[in-house]
Amino acid sequence: MRRPWTEVFLHVVWSTWRREPFITAELQQRIYGALANQCAEVGADVIAIGGMPDHVHVLVRIPSTISIAELVGRMKGASSHLVTHALRWPEPFKWQGGYGVFSVSKRHVPVVRDYVLNQEMHHRDGPLHQQLERDQE
């Protein structure tokens, strides 16, 4: 091969500051666009972006040229900057410092993609992953 090829799929999740429902319907697509743009800039392939008013999920294939921490930092930073400075949103917008990352086998990508895209349905009955929910508080 002339250059590295990776098939490293990650499911990344993070929350808004204090789990506040900052991600309104009006902001959602703009935020998701900022996340996708940052992934494209570093050569990561976005498979799905979804979430709820207080958190986001991103399913991505990450290249070998960037660390997970750098990719997540870029996504969080760009989206916060967009809302706070470019859109001049009337309320402060901020993400929590932490995040969760889960490796996904290529075979399970379609299942995780559906999960990411259907967050509202999955959250109807409350928190899904109590350990992750507790760690994000």
VEXKOL-216311 format. One line per field, with one value per residue (C-alpha): residue in one letter; y, z, x. Coordinates in Angstrom, 2 decimals, m for minus. Each point is the difference from the previous one (the first is absolute). Layout:
<rs>
code A/...
north Y/...
up Z/...
east X/...
</rs>
This chain:
<rs>
code M/R/R/P/W/T/E/V/F/L/H/V/V/W/S/T/W/R/R/E/P/F/I/T/A/E/L/Q/Q/R/I/Y/G/A/L/A/N/Q/C/A/E/V/G/A/D/V/I/A/I/G/G/M/P/D/H/V/H/V/L/V/R/I/P/S/T/I/S/I/A/E/L/V/G/R/M/K/G/A/S/S/H/L/V/T/H/A/L/R/W/P/E/P/F/K/W/Q/G/G/Y/G/V/F/S/V/S/K/R/H/V/P/V/V/R/D/Y/V/L/N/Q/E/M/H/H/R/D/G/P/L/H/Q/Q/L/E/R/D/Q/E
north 0.00/3.51/1.50/m1.28/m1.34/m0.35/m1.39/1.26/0.87/1.95/0.96/3.25/1.53/3.22/2.26/3.65/1.87/m1.26/m2.01/3.14/m0.38/2.54/m1.78/1.42/m1.01/3.30/m0.75/m3.71/m0.05/2.82/m1.84/m3.29/1.81/1.39/m3.49/m1.46/2.81/m0.63/m3.72/0.74/2.36/m2.79/m2.78/m1.73/m1.43/0.82/m2.84/1.48/2.90/0.06/0.92/1.66/3.56/m0.82/m2.21/m1.13/m3.29/m0.23/m3.22/0.53/m1.86/1.58/0.20/m1.01/3.61/1.40/m1.03/m0.50/2.83/2.42/m0.90/0.36/3.24/1.44/m0.99/1.40/3.16/0.82/m0.55/2.08/2.78/m0.08/0.40/2.49/2.24/m0.53/m0.36/2.21/m2.12/1.90/m2.71/m1.30/m3.28/m2.43/m3.72/m2.09/m0.81/m3.76/m2.35/m3.69/m1.95/m3.52/m2.04/m1.51/m3.00/0.51/m2.63/2.03/3.39/m0.21/m0.80/2.83/2.36/m0.72/0.51/3.38/1.22/m1.07/1.53/1.36/m3.45/m1.57/2.61/m0.14/m2.26/1.94/m0.45/m2.97/m0.42/0.87/m0.20/2.41/2.29/0.10/0.68/2.91/1.88
up 0.00/m0.76/3.11/3.24/m0.11/3.21/0.80/3.55/0.80/3.15/1.74/1.86/2.52/2.01/1.91/0.30/3.07/3.04/m2.45/m0.81/m3.01/m2.07/m3.34/m1.28/m3.28/m1.38/0.95/m0.65/m3.73/0.33/2.80/m1.89/m3.06/2.03/1.31/m3.52/m1.35/2.61/m0.82/m3.72/0.65/1.59/m2.36/2.35/m1.57/1.82/m0.16/2.28/2.37/2.37/3.50/2.40/1.37/2.61/m1.88/m3.38/m1.55/m2.93/m1.87/m1.97/m1.80/1.26/m2.04/1.39/m0.19/2.95/3.60/1.50/2.47/m2.77/m2.14/2.90/1.11/m3.50/m0.27/3.42/m0.50/m3.45/0.98/3.19/m1.93/m2.64/2.52/2.27/m2.49/m3.54/0.86/3.10/1.78/2.86/2.56/0.83/m1.76/1.37/m0.08/2.99/0.07/m0.25/m2.68/m0.59/m2.90/m1.00/m2.72/m2.52/m2.21/m3.70/0.21/2.67/m1.72/m1.43/3.44/1.71/m2.86/0.58/3.74/m0.53/m2.46/2.19/3.34/0.80/m0.25/2.11/2.76/0.50/3.02/1.66/0.12/m1.93/1.35/3.67/0.52/m2.87/1.08/3.56/m1.21/m2.16/2.90
east 0.00/1.20/m1.58/m1.51/m3.54/m1.93/m3.39/m0.22/m3.59/m0.83/m3.21/0.66/m2.41/0.18/m2.35/m0.79/1.17/m1.95/m2.13/m1.95/m2.37/1.96/m0.35/m3.25/m1.60/1.24/3.63/0.12/0.79/2.54/1.80/m0.06/1.35/2.91/0.78/m0.06/2.19/2.68/m0.01/0.34/2.93/2.03/m1.09/m2.44/m3.14/m3.22/m2.47/m2.67/m0.62/m2.93/m0.96/m2.33/m0.22/2.67/2.49/1.30/1.09/2.41/0.79/3.19/2.79/3.20/3.22/3.38/1.21/m1.95/m0.55/m3.42/0.59/0.96/m3.01/m2.45/1.67/m0.33/m3.67/m0.89/2.04/m1.35/m3.62/0.33/1.69/m2.73/m2.81/1.74/1.79/m1.30/m3.69/0.25/m2.54/m1.64/0.78/3.50/0.78/2.54/0.77/1.05/3.72/m0.33/m1.25/m0.55/1.53/m0.93/1.65/m2.40/0.71/m0.67/m2.73/m1.86/0.23/m3.57/m1.47/1.88/m0.90/m3.70/0.48/1.71/m2.63/m2.94/0.92/m3.43/m1.56/2.76/m0.28/m3.76/0.39/2.85/3.78/1.32/3.50/m0.16/3.78/0.67/m2.84/1.38/3.57/m1.18/m1.62
</rs>
